């Protein structure tokens, strides 16, 4: 069932992005009276699942879900229609249009994707706002995982600054981002009554950006284990645990905080009977209970958001749209910096690339609309960014050649365009195969 949810989200998101991207080419082409022979979602190699011709254009859905395309008459593209290019240019062909019109047609797709990405970011902010825990509310400090421990953080620390930037929202993702993207060299933490400066090793950029550590916790909000509810017929329900009970120990070992309880039962007591120390009002009770084989008791812990007091930053529509553009530009800026680090070797390409499997996993196994639209906004901006790369066969390659033509006043030959497009297709296909091959290799290594 999980794979169906992931696949459904991925197909819907990519279908929306592809159709809108191709419309970005299609609409200006038609406005400039350029013939569009095909408009396809997915590729129709040998055959199409559905197709219908309306006017000069055949609309359809292919069987190979790797994108989509519009076939514009008189244009050297991935269709490699050399026979058409041998004929004399017709007035309704792409090659007959002035350079400025061809440039607008080629930029249409990425323009739509940029606008869509900013728009979706803004709509997510308008509909859901932003939930966050103010860093100042972390009265119990943080708990650290292995990566945080390696960085020098300790349970109970309060992170005050990342480099020179104050940490206003309790989020380890912001710390990870600042280390990877902006090369921060230190963290300022409060440990007990002391303010300490923790140096960040230069090599930690590659550690945090590695595929193995993507999504791994650096630190989280430390909170006590307060029972919010118990599952029916669970060990917690059978043992008589009640809402507001606070679990503070297991078999005499103190577990003042939720993460301490989780680690202890996971490491030592799976499938075993134990005695919990439970605070109920002013009383401390001893409660016998059997831990499941998965290391759980069937009690839902009160979340950090409830205990520490999460806030929601609401946006009016007028506030959300500019904020969405700001978020989108920030994301693109991070992508540019990450690319620069790849070229310098600070981030390994093999650790950063991923194929369809990696993209799909980011949607999650539950269909959550806020996450779906946020992911679609991210993918839209990535699609625009990647298509602008000056690689023949991509929109950016065509734009590059059109700019050369506009500057020099000389049109590049059809033969040159055929060779350049062929080389570009080989590069793009090689990159796609490499990225998806990495996914297969990672799955095999698990």
Buried (B, 14 or more C-beta within 10 A) or exposed (E): EEEEBBBBBBEBBBBBBBBBBBBBBBBBBBEBEBBBBBBBBBBBEEEBEEBEEEEEBBBBBBEEBBBBBBBBBBBBBBBEBEEBBEEEBEEBBBBBBEBEBBBBBBBBBBBBBBBBBBBBBBBBBBEBBBEBBBBBBBEBBBBBBEBBEEBBBBBBBBBBBBBEEEBEBBBBEBBBBBBBBBBBBBBBBBBEEEEBEBEBEEEBBBBBBBBEBBEBBBBBBBBBBBBBBBEEEBBBBBBBBEEEBBBBBBBEEEBBBBBBBBBBBEEBBEEBEBBBBBBBEEEEBEBEBEBBEEBBBBBBBBBBBEBBEBBEEEBEEEBBBEBBBBBBBEBBEBBEBBBEBBEEEBBBBEBBBBBBBBBBBBBBEEEEEEBBBBBBBBBBBBBBBBBBBBBBBBBBBBBBBBEEBEEEEEBBEBEEBBEBBBBBBEBBEEBBEEBBEBBEEBEEEE
